Amino acid sequence: MLRTSALLVLLLLCSRVNGAGERWYVMLMDEHRAGWMVERERVEDGRVISESETRMTLRRDITELTITIQTRFEETEQGEPIEMWARTAFGGAPSEELTVFGDEITWTQTQNGVSQTKTMPQPEGRWLAPAAASRYVAQRLEAGAERIVVRVVEPATGVEPVTTTRSGFEQTTIEVMGRSVDALRCTTVSSVYPDVASVEYIDGKGRLLRSEISIGVWEMTILAADEQLAMSPLDPPELMRSMFVKPDREIKRPYQAHRSSFLVSATDGVMPDLPFAGSQFVERVDE
């Protein structure tokens, strides 16, 4: 569950479009207030610095688990990469990665006080730094593009460029912090998880207003907000129960039973593969 939830967060981070200033978001999972996200962009000493922090809390019964991802990317005003940094904590010891760009890439990971450093070649092909990618998306939207593909290196996913494709743009109106605002609705697919499409609502410059994404039984929504709303008390969703198989009849003496047989079906979408391990045997009876 935690790994899948972390993947949802990474998908949202990889598809986001930054913008100048500071932007706050509320994160909902299964309609529960699960966390928040903030993005900042500033120019300092000729460098464009893009920063983000995401925090999401989930529950396993009464136990709370928190996912935290902090990132920073520094580039020149012309879009040349300088360095990037990421700190992630998925319930265990946090891990930090620092990547310095040059003729080669110097990558350093630190966890539990132990660091390892590697050098590697620059990613192949053409790619953009985050702020440069934001400008590119804004330019393509202004030009009326029907499909926008951008390849970006993101601190949250390392030095491998992530390709994000936006298509199906439609003019619409949505509610943001109690106000009706004009928006562009589009379908977004990321190379991080190409089988999963999200629905985004963005403004005319490509900045996120609302995002909806689902994997299996989990649905996540991100809403533009102000700092006060984003930082209001959380209501972490309990997600383990959503994965339980619920029998359609009473099981007599369940604690005395040694064997059981279930015909399991999905209430929505495609039936996922169930674990085939230990004492559990699984056979598909209808493809």
Residue frames relative to the residue before (quaternion, step in Angstrom):
aa qw qx qy qz dx dy dz
M 1.0000 0.0000 0.0000 0.0000 0.00 0.00 0.00
L 0.6792 0.4969 -0.2986 0.4502 3.58 0.87 -0.96
R 0.6485 0.5178 -0.3232 0.4549 3.59 0.98 -0.81
T 0.6613 0.4976 -0.3110 0.4673 3.59 0.97 -0.84
S 0.6446 0.5110 -0.3216 0.4689 3.57 0.99 -0.79
A 0.6355 0.5154 -0.3280 0.4721 3.57 1.02 -0.78
L 0.6239 0.5350 -0.3367 0.4595 3.58 1.06 -0.73
L 0.6126 0.5434 -0.3444 0.4591 3.58 1.03 -0.78
V 0.6522 0.5079 -0.3130 0.4677 3.56 0.95 -0.88
L 0.6614 0.5108 -0.3121 0.4519 3.60 0.91 -0.90
L 0.6196 0.5406 -0.3439 0.4534 3.58 1.02 -0.76
L 0.6717 0.4931 -0.2962 0.4668 3.55 0.95 -0.89
L 0.6496 0.5121 -0.3217 0.4607 3.58 0.99 -0.79
C 0.6883 0.5009 -0.2930 0.4353 3.57 0.92 -0.87
S 0.7306 0.4263 -0.2492 0.4715 3.60 1.06 -0.62
R 0.5032 0.6796 -0.4298 0.3165 3.59 1.20 -0.18
V 0.2419 -0.7249 0.6218 0.1712 3.53 -1.30 0.41
N 0.3352 -0.7619 0.5207 0.1897 3.57 -0.57 1.14
G 0.0680 -0.7730 0.6266 0.0722 3.53 -1.33 0.14
A 0.6585 -0.5160 0.3582 0.4146 3.54 -1.21 0.43
G 0.7504 0.3783 -0.2907 0.4575 3.56 -1.15 0.68
E 0.5803 -0.5656 0.4680 0.3527 3.53 -1.24 -0.63
R 0.0236 -0.7993 0.5996 -0.0304 3.57 -0.89 0.98
W 0.1819 -0.7935 0.5783 0.0539 3.54 -0.86 1.10
Y 0.0904 -0.7942 0.6004 0.0265 3.55 -1.20 0.67
V 0.3221 -0.6846 0.6193 0.2100 3.52 -1.30 0.59
M 0.1973 -0.7738 0.5926 0.1057 3.58 -1.00 0.85
L 0.0919 -0.7894 0.6069 0.0127 3.55 -0.77 1.12
M 0.0327 -0.7637 0.6435 0.0404 3.55 -1.08 0.74
D 0.8167 -0.0679 -0.0338 0.5721 3.54 -0.64 1.20
E 0.6783 -0.5376 0.2491 0.4347 3.55 1.03 1.03
H 0.5537 0.5483 -0.4184 0.4665 3.61 1.22 0.36
R 0.4749 -0.6472 0.5100 0.3090 3.57 -1.09 0.71
A 0.0809 -0.8606 0.5025 -0.0150 3.55 -0.14 1.34
G 0.8173 -0.1516 0.1240 0.5418 3.61 1.09 -0.45
W 0.3499 -0.7161 0.5665 0.2094 3.52 -1.33 -0.33
M 0.1335 -0.7655 0.6234 0.0863 3.53 -1.32 0.33
V 0.0501 -0.7772 0.6262 0.0354 3.57 -1.10 0.72
E 0.1132 -0.7729 0.6226 0.0471 3.55 -1.07 0.83
R 0.0443 -0.7929 0.6078 -0.0013 3.56 -0.99 0.86
E 0.0145 -0.7736 0.6333 0.0160 3.54 -1.14 0.70
R 0.0967 0.7914 -0.5951 0.1009 3.57 -0.87 0.98
V 0.3473 -0.6953 0.5844 0.2333 3.54 -1.32 0.35
E 0.0637 0.8010 -0.5849 0.1107 3.56 -0.77 1.09
D 0.8456 -0.0875 0.0188 0.5263 3.59 -0.65 1.15
G 0.7341 -0.4387 0.2329 0.4630 3.56 0.91 0.93
R 0.6338 0.4906 -0.3365 0.4944 3.57 1.28 0.15
V 0.2819 -0.7060 0.6187 0.1983 3.55 -1.14 0.70
I 0.1111 -0.8128 0.5717 0.0076 3.57 -0.59 1.20
S 0.0922 -0.7797 0.6192 0.0123 3.56 -0.71 1.17
E 0.0079 -0.8078 0.5877 -0.0443 3.58 -0.71 1.11
S 0.0091 0.7806 -0.6247 -0.0149 3.55 -1.20 0.53
E 0.0505 -0.7555 0.6507 0.0566 3.52 -1.28 0.49
T 0.0430 -0.7912 0.6094 -0.0271 3.54 -0.86 1.04
R 0.0274 0.7920 -0.6087 0.0373 3.54 -0.94 0.91
M 0.0366 0.7951 -0.6017 0.0670 3.56 -0.79 1.06
T 0.1430 -0.7929 0.5905 0.0464 3.56 -0.95 0.95
L 0.0788 -0.7841 0.6156 0.0003 3.56 -0.93 1.02
R 0.2978 -0.7460 0.5616 0.1984 3.56 -1.29 0.24
R 0.1343 -0.6904 0.7000 0.1235 3.47 -1.33 0.64
D 0.7713 -0.1691 0.0397 0.6123 3.54 0.01 1.34
I 0.8047 -0.2199 0.1564 0.5287 3.64 -0.47 -1.10
T 0.5859 0.5870 -0.3654 0.4226 3.60 1.28 -0.11
E 0.2393 -0.7820 0.5627 0.1207 3.57 -0.78 1.05
L 0.1129 -0.7725 0.6239 0.0359 3.55 -1.05 0.87
T 0.1427 -0.8149 0.5600 0.0442 3.58 -0.80 1.00
I 0.1870 -0.7444 0.6345 0.0909 3.53 -1.03 0.94
T 0.0040 0.7977 -0.6023 0.0297 3.58 -0.78 1.02
I 0.0122 0.7800 -0.6249 0.0316 3.57 -0.90 0.96
Q 0.0245 -0.7766 0.6293 -0.0184 3.57 -0.79 1.10
T 0.0084 -0.8152 0.5787 -0.0233 3.59 -0.89 0.89
R 0.0188 -0.7642 0.6438 0.0335 3.53 -1.32 0.44
F 0.0274 -0.7777 0.6280 0.0019 3.57 -0.99 0.87
E 0.1125 -0.7840 0.6088 0.0451 3.56 -0.91 0.99
E 0.0576 0.7834 -0.6134 0.0819 3.54 -0.91 1.01
T 0.5620 -0.5666 0.4555 0.3945 3.57 -1.23 0.27
E 0.6443 -0.5156 0.3850 0.4134 3.57 -1.27 0.22
Q 0.6433 0.4881 -0.3188 0.4963 3.58 1.28 -0.24
G 0.5997 -0.6146 0.3398 0.3837 3.59 1.29 0.07
E 0.4591 0.6650 -0.4695 0.3557 3.61 1.21 0.25
P 0.4293 -0.7234 0.4717 0.2643 3.63 -0.75 0.98
I 0.2067 -0.7668 0.5972 0.1124 3.57 -1.08 0.79
E 0.7428 -0.2867 0.2043 0.5695 3.58 0.68 -1.06
M 0.1048 -0.7722 0.6191 0.0971 3.54 -1.30 0.31
W 0.1436 -0.7833 0.6041 0.0309 3.53 -1.22 0.66
A 0.0084 0.7882 -0.6153 0.0123 3.57 -1.10 0.71
R 0.0866 -0.7599 0.6427 0.0450 3.52 -1.14 0.76
T 0.0113 -0.8131 0.5807 -0.0395 3.57 -0.70 1.09
A 0.0039 -0.7626 0.6468 -0.0043 3.54 -1.16 0.73
F 0.0575 -0.8150 0.5763 -0.0193 3.56 -0.56 1.22
G 0.7789 -0.2906 0.1630 0.5313 3.57 0.98 0.78
G 0.7253 0.3514 -0.2343 0.5437 3.60 1.22 -0.32
A 0.7737 -0.2748 0.2334 0.5209 3.55 -1.17 -0.57
P 0.4794 -0.6794 0.4634 0.3064 3.62 -0.85 0.88
S 0.2140 -0.7534 0.6108 0.1162 3.53 -1.23 0.61
E 0.1314 -0.7886 0.5976 0.0611 3.57 -0.97 0.89
E 0.0814 -0.7788 0.6208 0.0373 3.55 -1.11 0.79
L 0.0735 -0.7723 0.6307 0.0198 3.56 -0.92 0.98
T 0.0625 -0.7987 0.5983 -0.0132 3.55 -0.76 1.11
V 0.1055 -0.7881 0.6058 0.0261 3.58 -0.75 1.09
F 0.2690 -0.7874 0.5410 0.1225 3.57 -0.76 1.11
G 0.1646 0.7476 -0.6310 0.1263 3.55 -1.08 0.83
D 0.7707 -0.1844 0.1915 0.5791 3.58 -0.96 -0.81
E 0.7374 0.1205 -0.0880 0.6588 3.52 1.27 -0.65
I 0.4622 -0.6409 0.5283 0.3108 3.54 -1.34 0.15
T 0.1574 -0.7526 0.6321 0.0968 3.55 -0.99 0.90
W 0.0731 -0.8177 0.5699 -0.0363 3.55 -0.55 1.25
T 0.0156 -0.7987 0.6009 -0.0275 3.59 -0.80 1.03
Q 0.0963 -0.7811 0.6161 0.0324 3.55 -0.86 1.02
T 0.0741 -0.7905 0.6078 0.0131 3.57 -0.98 0.92
Q 0.1582 0.7615 -0.6142 0.1333 3.55 -0.89 1.03
N 0.8341 0.0541 -0.0960 0.5406 3.56 -0.93 0.98
G 0.6987 -0.4973 0.2660 0.4402 3.57 1.04 0.77
V 0.6348 0.5016 -0.3242 0.4902 3.58 1.29 0.04
S 0.1363 -0.8065 0.5735 0.0454 3.57 -0.83 1.03
Q 0.0478 -0.7576 0.6485 0.0566 3.53 -1.22 0.59
T 0.1628 -0.7998 0.5758 0.0469 3.56 -0.99 0.90
K 0.0363 -0.7821 0.6221 -0.0064 3.54 -1.05 0.87
T 0.2260 -0.7167 0.6308 0.1935 3.53 -1.28 0.40
M 0.0077 0.7967 -0.6017 0.0551 3.55 -1.05 0.79
P 0.5800 -0.5910 0.4172 0.3745 3.59 -1.17 0.41
Q 0.6293 -0.5055 0.4233 0.4114 3.54 -1.29 0.30
P 0.5881 -0.5655 0.4250 0.3920 3.63 -1.10 0.56
E 0.4933 -0.6638 0.4774 0.2968 3.55 -1.04 0.76
G 0.7728 0.3603 -0.2568 0.4551 3.54 -1.21 0.50
R 0.6086 -0.5584 0.4276 0.3674 3.51 -1.36 0.02
W 0.1123 0.7769 -0.6129 0.0906 3.56 -0.94 0.90
L 0.3487 -0.7468 0.5392 0.1729 3.55 -1.29 0.41
A 0.4654 -0.6048 0.5609 0.3211 3.52 -1.32 0.41
P 0.7096 -0.5156 0.2632 0.4017 3.64 -1.13 0.58
A 0.7012 0.4536 -0.2972 0.4628 3.64 0.75 -0.95
A 0.6327 0.5162 -0.3276 0.4753 3.59 1.03 -0.75
A 0.6311 0.5282 -0.3278 0.4640 3.58 1.06 -0.75
S 0.6236 0.5396 -0.3359 0.4552 3.58 1.03 -0.77
R 0.6596 0.4979 -0.3081 0.4712 3.57 0.94 -0.86
Y 0.6367 0.5354 -0.3252 0.4497 3.57 1.01 -0.81
V 0.6568 0.5035 -0.3122 0.4664 3.59 0.90 -0.92
A 0.6446 0.5211 -0.3208 0.4582 3.60 0.94 -0.86
Q 0.6577 0.5094 -0.3075 0.4620 3.59 0.98 -0.84
R 0.6653 0.4978 -0.3050 0.4654 3.59 0.96 -0.84
L 0.6309 0.5176 -0.3345 0.4714 3.59 1.03 -0.72
E 0.6520 0.5142 -0.3140 0.4604 3.58 0.94 -0.87
A 0.6799 0.4813 -0.2806 0.4768 3.58 1.12 -0.67
G 0.5049 -0.6855 0.4010 0.3381 3.59 1.29 -0.05
A 0.2228 0.8051 -0.5218 0.1727 3.59 1.12 0.57
E 0.3665 -0.7294 0.5388 0.2085 3.57 -1.06 0.79
R 0.7761 0.1163 -0.0574 0.6171 3.58 1.26 -0.39
I 0.0691 -0.8025 0.5926 0.0003 3.56 -0.81 1.02
V 0.0424 -0.7834 0.6199 -0.0152 3.56 -0.74 1.12
V 0.0412 0.7980 -0.5978 0.0646 3.56 -0.78 1.02
R 0.2052 -0.7711 0.5972 0.0810 3.57 -0.99 0.94
V 0.0055 0.8374 -0.5353 0.1099 3.54 -0.39 1.32
V 0.3007 -0.6859 0.6226 0.2271 3.55 -1.22 0.56
E 0.0986 -0.8130 0.5737 -0.0084 3.56 -0.68 1.19
P 0.5373 -0.6422 0.4290 0.3389 3.63 -0.88 0.81
A 0.6549 0.5516 -0.3245 0.4019 3.61 0.98 -0.78
T 0.7807 0.3191 -0.1690 0.5100 3.60 1.13 -0.52
G 0.6036 -0.6040 0.3531 0.3824 3.60 1.21 0.19
V 0.7624 -0.4296 0.2685 0.4027 3.54 -1.35 -0.20
E 0.5464 0.5954 -0.4193 0.4136 3.61 1.19 -0.12
P 0.4229 -0.7230 0.4749 0.2700 3.63 -0.58 1.06
V 0.2737 -0.7383 0.6000 0.1416 3.53 -1.16 0.77
T 0.2293 -0.7767 0.5749 0.1167 3.57 -0.81 1.03
T 0.0684 -0.7892 0.6104 0.0038 3.56 -0.78 1.08
T 0.1169 -0.7982 0.5905 0.0222 3.55 -0.84 1.06
R 0.0799 -0.7803 0.6200 0.0195 3.55 -0.85 1.04
S 0.0997 0.7931 -0.5904 0.1116 3.56 -0.90 0.96
G 0.7502 0.4111 -0.2840 0.4330 3.55 -1.35 0.08
F 0.1667 0.8255 -0.5234 0.1299 3.59 0.98 0.79
E 0.0288 0.7818 -0.6203 0.0562 3.55 -0.97 0.99
Q 0.4215 -0.6796 0.5385 0.2657 3.56 -1.00 0.83
T 0.1319 0.7825 -0.5986 0.1094 3.57 -0.96 0.88
T 0.3404 -0.6988 0.5795 0.2450 3.55 -1.34 -0.09
I 0.0092 -0.7936 0.6083 -0.0065 3.58 -0.91 0.90
E 0.4859 -0.6425 0.5029 0.3132 3.54 -1.31 0.24
V 0.0015 -0.7773 0.6281 -0.0363 3.56 -0.86 1.02
M 0.8360 -0.1249 0.0303 0.5335 3.57 -0.57 1.22
G 0.7607 -0.4159 0.1992 0.4569 3.55 0.87 1.04
R 0.6878 0.4333 -0.2865 0.5071 3.61 1.25 0.05
S 0.4109 -0.6708 0.5538 0.2729 3.56 -1.14 0.64
V 0.0062 0.8050 -0.5914 0.0469 3.57 -0.76 1.06
D 0.5162 -0.6127 0.4981 0.3317 3.55 -1.21 0.57
A 0.0204 0.8028 -0.5936 0.0531 3.56 -1.01 0.81
L 0.3384 -0.6741 0.6096 0.2440 3.50 -1.40 0.27
R 0.2133 -0.7584 0.6035 0.1230 3.56 -0.81 1.02
C 0.0925 0.7993 -0.5886 0.0783 3.58 -0.91 0.89
T 0.4099 -0.6579 0.5675 0.2775 3.53 -1.35 0.28
T 0.1169 -0.8152 0.5672 0.0095 3.55 -0.81 1.06
V 0.0471 -0.7810 0.6227 -0.0049 3.55 -0.94 0.96
S 0.1659 -0.7894 0.5874 0.0653 3.56 -0.92 0.98
S 0.5279 -0.6414 0.4578 0.3167 3.56 -1.07 0.73
V 0.4908 0.6444 -0.4390 0.3888 3.61 1.24 -0.20
Y 0.7761 -0.0172 0.0508 0.6283 3.56 1.05 -0.84
P 0.1332 -0.8708 0.4660 0.0826 3.62 0.44 1.19
D 0.6359 0.5395 -0.3386 0.4358 3.61 1.18 -0.35
V 0.6891 0.4418 -0.2684 0.5078 3.58 1.27 -0.14
A 0.1222 -0.7871 0.6028 0.0466 3.57 -0.77 1.07
S 0.1935 -0.7631 0.6048 0.1201 3.55 -1.03 0.79
V 0.3473 -0.6910 0.5897 0.2325 3.54 -1.29 0.41
E 0.0684 -0.8118 0.5799 -0.0006 3.56 -0.72 1.09
Y 0.1626 -0.7193 0.6647 0.1197 3.49 -1.30 0.59
I 0.0002 0.8235 -0.5629 0.0706 3.56 -0.52 1.20
D 0.4868 -0.6358 0.4957 0.3363 3.56 -1.25 0.31
G 0.7630 -0.4130 0.2505 0.4296 3.57 -1.29 0.02
K 0.6984 0.4270 -0.2673 0.5084 3.59 1.25 -0.34
G 0.6118 -0.5937 0.3344 0.4018 3.56 1.28 0.17
R 0.4853 0.6689 -0.4390 0.3526 3.60 1.25 0.06
L 0.5242 -0.6912 0.4154 0.2737 3.53 -0.92 1.00
L 0.1522 -0.7637 0.6227 0.0760 3.53 -1.08 0.91
R 0.7788 -0.0928 0.0976 0.6127 3.56 1.06 -0.80
S 0.0212 -0.7873 0.6162 -0.0015 3.56 -1.09 0.75
E 0.0796 -0.7864 0.6124 0.0177 3.56 -1.00 0.88
I 0.1014 0.7905 -0.5928 0.1158 3.57 -0.81 1.03
S 0.0456 -0.7983 0.6004 0.0154 3.58 -1.09 0.68
I 0.0494 -0.7408 0.6689 0.0371 3.51 -1.25 0.69
G 0.8236 -0.0223 -0.0197 0.5664 3.57 -0.49 1.16
V 0.8147 -0.2174 0.1844 0.5050 3.56 -0.83 -1.04
W 0.6378 0.5472 -0.3283 0.4312 3.60 1.23 -0.16
E 0.0758 -0.7813 0.6192 0.0199 3.53 -1.00 0.91
M 0.0783 -0.7976 0.5978 0.0198 3.56 -0.91 0.95
T 0.0838 -0.7755 0.6253 0.0245 3.53 -1.07 0.86
I 0.1297 -0.7609 0.6309 0.0786 3.56 -1.03 0.83
L 0.0927 -0.8045 0.5867 0.0006 3.55 -0.86 1.04
A 0.4776 -0.6390 0.5167 0.3108 3.58 -0.99 0.80
A 0.0374 0.7984 -0.5945 0.0877 3.58 -0.95 0.92
D 0.4571 -0.5995 0.5338 0.3831 3.54 -1.32 -0.23
E 0.7209 -0.4579 0.2851 0.4352 3.58 -1.25 0.24
Q 0.6502 0.5339 -0.3282 0.4294 3.59 0.90 -0.88
L 0.6821 0.4708 -0.2900 0.4785 3.58 0.91 -0.89
A 0.6623 0.5217 -0.3151 0.4358 3.59 0.90 -0.89
M 0.7487 0.4014 -0.2073 0.4851 3.58 1.02 -0.82
S 0.3943 0.7101 -0.4929 0.3120 3.61 1.20 0.26
P 0.7081 -0.4889 0.2825 0.4240 3.63 -1.17 0.51
L 0.4162 -0.7192 0.5113 0.2193 3.54 -1.07 0.85
D 0.1793 -0.7265 0.6499 0.1332 3.51 -1.38 0.33
P 0.1587 -0.8518 0.4864 0.1127 3.60 0.50 1.19
P 0.4093 -0.7202 0.5007 0.2511 3.61 -0.83 0.92
E 0.3460 -0.6871 0.5962 0.2296 3.54 -1.20 0.65
L 0.1212 -0.8695 0.4786 0.0164 3.57 -0.28 1.27
M 0.5335 0.6355 -0.4301 0.3557 3.61 1.12 -0.36
R 0.6657 0.5305 -0.3212 0.4149 3.59 0.89 -0.88
S 0.6008 0.5761 -0.3656 0.4166 3.57 1.12 -0.57
M 0.6825 0.4672 -0.2844 0.4848 3.60 1.25 -0.36
F 0.4910 0.6741 -0.4363 0.3379 3.61 1.23 -0.17
V 0.3731 -0.6713 0.5895 0.2503 3.56 -1.17 0.67
K 0.1802 -0.8087 0.5555 0.0702 3.57 -0.61 1.15
P 0.3472 -0.7448 0.5259 0.2195 3.63 -0.59 1.09
D 0.4304 -0.7188 0.4895 0.2418 3.57 -1.12 0.67
R 0.7564 0.2385 -0.1762 0.5830 3.58 1.28 0.22
E 0.6354 -0.5378 0.3944 0.3892 3.54 -1.28 0.32
I 0.2573 -0.7334 0.6095 0.1564 3.55 -1.09 0.81
K 0.3097 -0.7773 0.5202 0.1713 3.57 -0.49 1.18
R 0.8555 -0.0162 -0.0406 0.5160 3.55 -1.01 0.94
P 0.0189 0.8579 -0.5133 0.0066 3.65 0.75 0.96
Y 0.6868 0.4934 -0.2993 0.4418 3.61 1.02 -0.70
Q 0.6736 0.4601 -0.2993 0.4950 3.59 1.28 -0.14
A 0.5301 0.6493 -0.4032 0.3672 3.58 1.26 -0.21
H 0.2731 -0.7635 0.5676 0.1424 3.57 -1.12 0.78
R 0.7874 0.1375 -0.0699 0.5968 3.59 1.18 -0.52
S 0.0208 0.7825 -0.6223 -0.0030 3.55 -1.22 0.48
S 0.1553 -0.7667 0.6171 0.0851 3.54 -1.23 0.52
F 0.0549 -0.8131 0.5793 -0.0181 3.57 -0.79 1.06
L 0.2362 -0.7011 0.6508 0.1704 3.53 -1.19 0.68
V 0.0894 -0.8428 0.5304 -0.0174 3.56 -0.25 1.32
S 0.0005 -0.7880 0.6154 -0.0167 3.57 -0.98 0.88
A 0.4715 -0.6613 0.5053 0.2917 3.55 -1.23 0.49
T 0.4286 -0.7023 0.5070 0.2569 3.57 -1.00 0.82
D 0.7988 0.0418 -0.0050 0.6001 3.57 1.21 -0.49
G 0.8157 0.2400 -0.1748 0.4965 3.57 -0.97 0.80
V 0.7116 -0.4356 0.3461 0.4290 3.55 -1.31 -0.45
M 0.4875 -0.6581 0.4921 0.2951 3.55 -1.00 0.85
P 0.3318 -0.7603 0.5181 0.2082 3.64 -0.63 1.06
D 0.5857 -0.5406 0.4540 0.3983 3.55 -1.29 0.24
L 0.2891 -0.7543 0.5677 0.1585 3.56 -0.94 0.95
P 0.6251 -0.5595 0.3807 0.3890 3.61 -1.14 0.57
F 0.1306 -0.7587 0.6358 0.0549 3.57 -1.00 0.92
A 0.4349 0.6818 -0.4561 0.3715 3.56 0.21 1.28
G 0.8060 0.2601 -0.1930 0.4955 3.53 -1.29 0.41
S 0.8038 -0.2505 0.2078 0.4980 3.54 -0.85 -1.00
Q 0.5948 0.5875 -0.3601 0.4139 3.60 1.25 0.01
F 0.1044 -0.7761 0.6216 0.0186 3.53 -0.83 1.11
V 0.0924 -0.8097 0.5795 0.0087 3.58 -0.82 1.02
E 0.0240 0.7816 -0.6220 0.0405 3.56 -0.96 0.92
R 0.3350 -0.7269 0.5628 0.2064 3.57 -0.83 0.98
V 0.1889 -0.8064 0.5544 0.0819 3.57 -0.79 1.04
D 0.7861 0.1318 -0.0794 0.5986 3.61 1.24 -0.26
E 0.2038 -0.7983 0.5587 0.0951 3.58 -0.40 1.23
